[in-house]
């Protein structure tokens, strides 16, 4: 599972880099690419005000789920995985 901050894929240049990553992954034989593109600030906001973020879907270890429906423990795990390098 890869997590990207939205700034990493922003604009034409970011999209081009992301496309290159996907093409390289595929050319090397990759068959399944699981990723989230989300700002940890948004995830924290969803914890504080879940009623405003019911639509927020994230990828969790082989399945997708509404972030606000996950346990606090899983939410924290997801957030921790998105903040590397920030």
C-alpha positions as CSV (number, residue, x, y, z in Angstrom):
1,X,0.0,0.0,0.0
2,X,1.4,3.4,-1.0
3,X,0.1,6.7,0.5
4,X,0.6,10.0,-1.3
5,X,0.0,13.5,-0.2
6,X,-2.2,15.3,-2.7
7,X,0.6,17.7,-3.4
8,X,2.7,14.8,-4.8
9,X,0.2,14.3,-7.7
10,X,-0.9,17.9,-8.1
11,X,-1.0,19.5,-11.5
12,X,0.3,18.3,-14.9
13,X,3.8,17.5,-13.5
14,X,2.5,15.5,-10.6
15,X,0.1,13.6,-12.7
16,X,2.9,12.9,-15.2
17,X,5.1,11.5,-12.4
18,X,2.3,9.4,-11.1
19,X,1.5,8.0,-14.5
20,X,5.2,7.2,-14.9
21,X,5.2,5.3,-11.6
22,X,2.2,3.3,-12.7
23,X,3.6,2.5,-16.2
24,X,7.0,1.5,-14.6
25,X,5.2,-0.7,-12.1
26,X,3.2,-2.4,-14.8
27,X,6.2,-2.8,-17.1
28,X,8.1,-4.6,-14.3
29,X,5.3,-7.1,-14.0
30,X,3.2,-5.5,-11.3
31,X,-0.4,-6.5,-11.3
32,X,-2.0,-4.8,-8.3
33,X,-1.4,-1.2,-7.3
34,X,-3.1,0.0,-4.1
35,X,-2.8,3.6,-3.1
36,X,-4.4,6.4,-1.2
37,X,-4.0,10.1,-2.1
38,X,-5.1,12.0,1.0
39,X,-4.0,14.8,3.2
40,X,-3.6,13.8,6.9
41,X,-5.3,17.1,7.8
42,X,-8.5,15.9,6.0
43,X,-8.3,12.6,8.0
44,X,-8.0,14.5,11.3
45,X,-11.0,16.7,10.3
46,X,-13.0,13.6,9.5
47,X,-12.2,12.3,13.0
48,X,-13.5,15.5,14.6
49,X,-16.5,15.9,12.4
50,X,-17.4,12.5,10.9
51,X,-20.8,13.7,9.7
52,X,-19.1,16.0,7.2
53,X,-16.8,13.3,5.8
54,X,-19.2,10.3,5.3
55,X,-18.1,10.1,1.6
56,X,-14.4,9.7,2.3
57,X,-13.3,6.3,1.1
58,X,-9.8,5.0,1.7
59,X,-7.9,1.8,0.9
60,X,-7.2,-0.4,3.9
61,X,-5.0,-3.6,3.6
62,X,-6.8,-5.2,0.7
63,X,-10.3,-3.6,1.0
64,X,-11.8,-0.1,0.7
65,X,-13.8,1.5,3.5
66,X,-15.4,4.7,4.6
67,X,-12.9,6.3,6.8
68,X,-15.4,7.4,9.5
69,X,-16.7,3.9,9.8
70,X,-13.3,2.5,10.8
71,X,-12.4,2.1,14.5
72,X,-10.3,4.8,16.0
73,X,-7.3,2.4,16.1
74,X,-7.5,1.8,12.3
75,X,-8.0,5.5,11.7
76,X,-4.9,6.3,13.6
77,X,-2.9,3.6,11.7
78,X,-4.0,5.1,8.4
79,X,-3.1,8.6,9.5
80,X,0.3,7.5,10.7
81,X,1.0,5.9,7.3
82,X,0.2,9.2,5.5
83,X,2.4,11.5,7.5
84,X,5.8,10.0,6.6
85,X,8.1,12.7,5.4
86,X,5.9,15.6,6.6
